[in-house]
């Protein structure tokens, strides 16, 4: 939705309703997407509510509702709200002086209807509370032998919502989830810096138009209509879900001690051969080529190779392409260390790696500051390949090459 559907909606916005290669016009494709995704949600929530959650209950994992909390559980929830949740909540009132806020992409929010206390003729007021993404979606309320009880974060906020609106009565609250256009439209120009273009587009992406609204089936039509109007969406952009939003919030259940023995274990990559320290890799490669099959073979071996090259006195240069660097990168750290050690280091950093653009820009700047020669991709191409070339002096030969493709 953030990319493909957003691109189709942008075409409609620009009155480009042309026929695609599949013979359908843009509006027809969007209609078909809506029907398919709506069916998916129907089937997925049916499976969740009728099969998966009952199976969790049988194994002692319970998702409770606020009205079924015991006195002890209510005390634990209240303390959690006071110490962890309430300090970071920011309710946003919506009226003539406060337009509808720009809610974050993929955020879960509460739509709150309010009425002034002790005023029978009070009109309804409207507010939005964003569910903090920094907190766990499920809170462990209580546990005893063979049983563990959880409560959704939004249910806790709803339970104590009156604390956020002094002088008002909370009439109703309803959860919804928003998805925004997050595609980058890069109009490449040889006269412009690719980094500047990407940085400008990243700032624009933060303000991307809404493309999808997910609501609970309990949300009244008038609240749905109010949200779709405020977000400038159509009825086909709304998806009704028969349960909590989104599914990812249930991931904590898979790590529960009562469930972990029945869930798939993370796959652990293996090393195709043994070595004591990274520097040993050069002698192993010199003895013969090594074939790696990622992700079944550990990528740590490649990281060790670049690390060994950065510290090896006989290595003259390192050339490498980087697509997704990550927040922490052993390879980038090794490249910086290699540059500090006087080696010729060149890195082609793809600035258009989708949703990693900002991270790549930060690493590219850092490497440049440390003396690495950085190439910001190629105009007209997206460099997705992973290639590394190490130039090393071996047996008095200056151009012994070690490559990873």
C-alpha positions in Angstrom: 0.0 0.0 0.0 2.7 2.5 0.8 4.3 2.0 -2.6 2.3 0.2 -5.2 -1.2 1.3 -4.2 0.1 4.8 -3.5 1.5 5.0 -7.0 -1.8 4.0 -8.5 -3.7 6.5 -6.5 -1.2 9.2 -7.5 -2.0 8.4 -11.2 -5.7 8.9 -10.5 -5.0 12.1 -8.7 -3.1 13.3 -11.9 -6.0 12.1 -14.1 -3.9 9.3 -15.6 -6.5 6.5 -15.8 -4.8 4.6 -18.6 -5.0 0.9 -19.5 -2.1 -1.2 -18.1 -0.4 -4.2 -19.6 -3.1 -6.4 -18.0 -5.8 -4.7 -19.9 -7.3 -2.9 -16.8 -7.5 0.8 -16.2 -6.0 2.3 -13.0 -9.4 2.6 -11.2 -10.3 -1.0 -12.1 -7.0 -2.2 -10.6 -7.7 -0.3 -7.4 -11.2 -1.8 -7.2 -9.8 -5.3 -7.6 -7.2 -4.6 -4.9 -9.9 -3.4 -2.5 -12.0 -6.5 -3.1 -9.0 -8.8 -2.7 -7.7 -7.2 0.5 -11.2 -7.0 2.0 -11.6 -10.7 1.5 -8.2 -11.3 3.0 -9.1 -9.4 6.2 -12.3 -11.3 6.4 -10.6 -14.7 6.2 -7.7 -13.7 8.4 -9.8 -12.4 11.2 -12.1 -15.4 11.0 -9.0 -17.7 11.4 -7.7 -15.6 14.2 -11.0 -15.4 16.2 -12.3 -18.9 15.6 -9.0 -21.0 15.5 -5.9 -19.3 16.7 -7.1 -17.3 19.8 -9.1 -20.3 21.1 -6.0 -22.5 20.6 -4.0 -20.0 22.6 -6.6 -20.1 25.4 -6.4 -23.8 25.5 -2.7 -23.5 26.1 -3.2 -21.0 29.0 -2.6 -17.8 27.1 -5.6 -15.4 27.5 -6.3 -12.1 25.9 -8.5 -10.3 28.4 -10.9 -7.4 28.1 -10.9 -4.6 30.6 -14.4 -5.5 32.0 -13.1 -8.9 33.1 -10.1 -7.7 35.1 -10.0 -8.7 38.8 -9.3 -6.1 41.5 -5.6 -7.2 41.6 -5.3 -7.1 37.8 -6.9 -3.6 37.8 -4.4 -2.4 40.3 -1.5 -3.7 38.1 -2.9 -2.1 35.0 -3.5 1.2 36.8 0.1 1.3 38.0 1.4 0.5 34.5 -0.7 3.3 33.0 0.4 5.9 35.6 4.1 5.1 35.3 4.7 4.0 31.7 1.8 5.1 29.5 0.3 8.3 30.7 3.5 10.4 30.7 4.0 9.9 26.9 0.4 10.3 25.8 -0.6 13.4 23.8 -4.3 13.8 23.2 -5.1 16.0 20.2 -8.4 17.9 20.2 -10.0 18.6 16.9 -12.1 21.7 16.4 -12.2 25.0 14.4 -8.9 26.1 16.0 -7.2 22.7 15.8 -7.4 21.0 12.4 -7.1 17.2 12.0 -3.5 16.3 13.0 -1.0 14.7 10.7 -0.9 11.2 12.1 2.2 9.0 11.7 2.3 6.4 9.0 1.2 2.9 10.2 0.2 4.3 13.5 -2.6 2.9 15.6 -4.8 5.7 17.1 -8.0 6.1 19.2 -10.8 8.2 17.9 -12.4 9.7 21.0 -15.9 11.3 21.2 -16.3 13.7 24.1 -19.1 15.7 25.8 -18.8 18.4 28.5 -19.7 17.1 32.0 -22.9 18.3 33.6 -24.2 19.9 30.4 -27.1 18.1 28.9 -27.0 20.4 25.8 -23.3 20.0 25.2 -22.4 19.2 21.6 -20.0 16.3 20.9 -16.3 17.0 20.6 -13.7 14.9 18.8 -10.1 14.0 19.7 -7.4 11.6 18.6 -4.9 9.8 20.8 -2.0 8.1 19.1 -1.0 4.7 20.6 2.7 4.9 21.6 4.7 2.6 19.3 7.6 2.6 21.8 5.6 0.4 24.2 4.8 -3.3 23.9 1.4 -3.9 22.3 0.4 -6.5 25.0 0.8 -6.0 28.7 1.1 -9.1 31.0 -1.6 -8.5 33.5 -1.2 -11.6 35.7 0.1 -15.1 35.7 -0.2 -18.2 37.7 0.5 -21.9 37.2 -0.3 -22.7 33.6 -2.0 -19.4 32.8 -0.9 -16.0 31.6 -3.3 -13.1 31.0 -2.6 -10.2 28.6 -4.4 -6.9 27.9 -4.0 -4.8 24.8 -2.3 -1.4 25.1 -5.1 0.5 23.5 -7.6 -1.2 25.9 -5.6 0.2 28.8 -5.6 3.7 27.3 -9.3 3.4 26.6 -9.9 2.3 30.2 -8.3 5.4 31.6 -9.1 7.8 28.8 -11.1 10.0 31.2 -7.8 11.0 32.8 -6.7 12.8 29.7 -9.8 14.9 29.3 -10.6 16.8 32.4 -14.1 18.4 32.4 -15.3 16.1 29.7 -17.2 12.8 29.6 -15.7 10.2 27.3 -18.7 9.0 25.2 -16.9 6.4 23.1 -13.5 5.4 21.8 -12.6 3.5 18.6 -9.2 2.3 17.3 -8.1 2.9 13.7 -4.9 2.4 11.8 -3.5 4.7 9.1 -1.2 3.9 6.1 0.4 6.7 4.1 2.1 7.1 0.7 5.8 6.3 1.4 7.1 6.0 -2.1 10.0 8.1 -3.3 9.6 9.7 -6.7 13.2 10.3 -7.8 13.4 12.4 -11.0 17.1 12.0 -11.7 18.9 14.9 -13.2 22.6 14.8 -14.1 22.9 18.4 -12.9 21.6 17.6 -9.4 23.2 15.8 -6.5 21.5 12.4 -6.0 21.9 12.8 -2.3 20.1 16.2 -2.3 17.2 14.7 -4.4 16.8 11.8 -2.1 16.9 14.0 1.0 14.2 16.3 -0.4 12.0 13.3 -1.2 12.5 11.9 2.3 11.1 15.1 3.8 8.2 14.9 1.3 7.5 11.3 2.3 6.9 12.3 5.9 3.9 14.2 4.6 2.7 11.5 2.3 -1.1 11.4 1.6 -3.2 8.8 3.4 -3.8 5.7 1.2 -5.6 3.3 3.6 -7.7 3.4 6.7 -8.3 0.2 8.8 -11.1 0.4 11.4 -12.7 -2.0 13.8 -16.2 -3.3 12.9 -17.5 -1.7 16.0 -16.8 1.9 14.8 -20.0 3.7 14.0 -20.5 4.9 10.4 -20.5 8.6 11.4 -17.0 8.2 12.9 -15.8 6.3 9.8 -17.2 9.1 7.6 -15.5 11.8 9.8 -12.1 10.1 9.5 -12.3 9.4 5.7 -13.3 13.1 5.1 -10.5 14.4 7.3 -7.9 12.1 5.7 -9.3 12.7 2.1 -10.0 9.1 1.5 -12.8 7.3 -0.4 -15.0 4.4 0.9 -12.8 2.0 -1.1 -9.8 3.0 1.0 -11.5 1.8 4.2 -11.0 -1.8 5.4 -13.1 -3.2 8.2 -11.4 -5.6 10.6 -13.2 -7.9 13.1 -10.5 -7.7 15.8 -7.6 -5.7 17.2 -5.4 -3.7 14.8 -2.9 -4.9 13.5 -2.0 -8.6 13.5 1.6 -7.7 14.3 0.5 -6.7 17.8 0.0 -10.4 18.6 3.6 -11.3 18.0 4.4 -11.2 21.7 2.2 -14.3 22.2 4.7 -16.4 20.1 7.4 -15.6 22.6 5.2 -16.5 25.6 6.7 -19.4 27.7 3.5 -21.3 27.3 3.7 -21.1 23.5 7.3 -20.9 22.6 7.7 -24.7 22.4 5.0 -24.8 19.6 6.4 -21.9 17.5 8.9 -22.0 14.7 12.5 -21.5 16.0 14.6 -18.9 14.3 16.9 -20.3 11.7 20.6 -20.2 12.6 22.9 -19.9 9.6 26.0 -22.1 9.6 29.6 -21.5 8.5 30.7 -23.7 5.5 34.1 -24.1 7.0 35.9 -23.4 10.3 38.5 -20.8 11.1 40.0 -19.5 14.3 40.2 -15.8 13.5 39.2 -13.5 10.6 42.8 -13.3 9.3 42.7 -17.0 8.6 40.2 -16.5 5.8 42.9 -15.3 3.3 44.8 -18.6 3.5 41.6 -20.5 3.2 40.6 -18.6 0.1 44.1 -18.9 -1.4 43.8 -22.7 -1.1 40.6 -22.6 -3.2 37.3 -20.8 -3.9 34.5 -21.0 -1.3 30.9 -21.0 -2.3 28.5 -19.4 0.1 24.7 -19.9 -0.1 23.1 -17.0 1.9 21.0 -17.0 4.1 21.8 -20.7 4.9 25.5 -19.9 5.2 26.3 -17.1 7.7 26.9 -13.7 6.4 29.2 -13.2 9.3 32.0 -14.8 7.3 31.8 -11.9 4.8 31.9 -9.4 7.6 34.9 -11.2 9.0 36.6 -11.1 5.6 36.1 -7.3 5.3 37.3 -6.9 8.9 40.4 -8.9 8.3 41.1 -6.8 5.2 40.8 -3.6 7.1 43.6 -4.7 9.5 45.8 -6.6 7.1 49.0 -4.7 6.3 49.2 -6.4 2.8 45.7 -5.2 1.7 46.0 -2.2 -0.5 42.4 -1.4 -1.3 38.7 -2.5 -0.8 35.9 -1.8 -3.2 32.4 -2.7 -2.2 28.7 -2.1 -3.0 26.3 -1.5 -0.1 22.5 -1.7 -0.4 21.0 -2.0 3.1 23.5 -1.0 5.7 21.3 -1.3 8.8 21.5 0.8 12.0 24.6 -1.1 13.1 27.0 -2.4 10.5 30.2 -4.3 11.0 31.1 -3.8 7.4 30.8 0.0 7.5 32.9 0.0 10.7 35.5 -2.1 9.0 35.6 0.2 5.9 36.1 3.2 8.2 38.9 1.4 10.0 40.5 0.4 6.7 40.5 4.1 5.5 42.0 5.1 8.8 44.7 2.5 8.2 45.6 4.2 4.9 44.0 1.8 2.5 42.2 2.9 -0.7 38.5 2.3 0.1 35.7 2.9 -2.3 32.0 2.2 -1.4 29.1 2.5 -3.8 26.1 3.2 -1.5 22.7 2.9 -3.0 20.7 5.8 -1.6 17.4 4.5 -3.0 17.2 1.3 -1.0 13.6 1.5 -0.1 12.9 2.5 3.5 16.6 2.5 4.3 17.4 5.7 2.4 17.9 7.8 5.5 20.2 5.2 7.2 22.3 4.9 4.1 22.7 8.6 3.8 23.9 8.9 7.3 26.4 6.1 6.8 27.6 7.5 3.5 28.3 10.9 5.2 30.1 9.2 8.0 32.3 7.2 5.7 33.1 10.3 3.6 34.2 12.1 6.8 36.6 9.2 7.6 38.2 9.2 4.2 36.2 6.6 2.3 35.5 7.4 -1.3 31.7 7.1 -1.6 29.7 6.9 -4.8 26.0 7.6 -4.4 24.6 5.1 -6.8 24.3 5.5 -10.6 21.8 7.7 -12.4 19.2 5.5 -14.1 20.1 2.4 -12.2 19.4 0.9 -8.7 22.4 -1.0 -7.5 21.0 -4.0 -5.7 24.0 -6.4 -6.1 26.3 -7.2 -3.3 29.9 -7.2 -4.5 33.2 -6.8 -2.7 36.7 -6.7 -4.1 39.9 -6.8 -2.0 43.2 -5.9 -3.5 46.0 -7.6 -1.6 49.8 -8.0 -2.1 50.7 -11.7 -1.9 54.0 -13.3 -2.9 55.3 -10.0 -4.2 52.3 -9.7 -6.5 50.5 -6.4 -6.0 47.2 -7.3 -7.7 46.1 -10.5 -5.9 42.3 -10.1 -5.9 39.8 -11.6 -3.4 36.1 -11.1 -4.4 32.7 -11.8 -2.8 29.8 -11.7 -5.2 
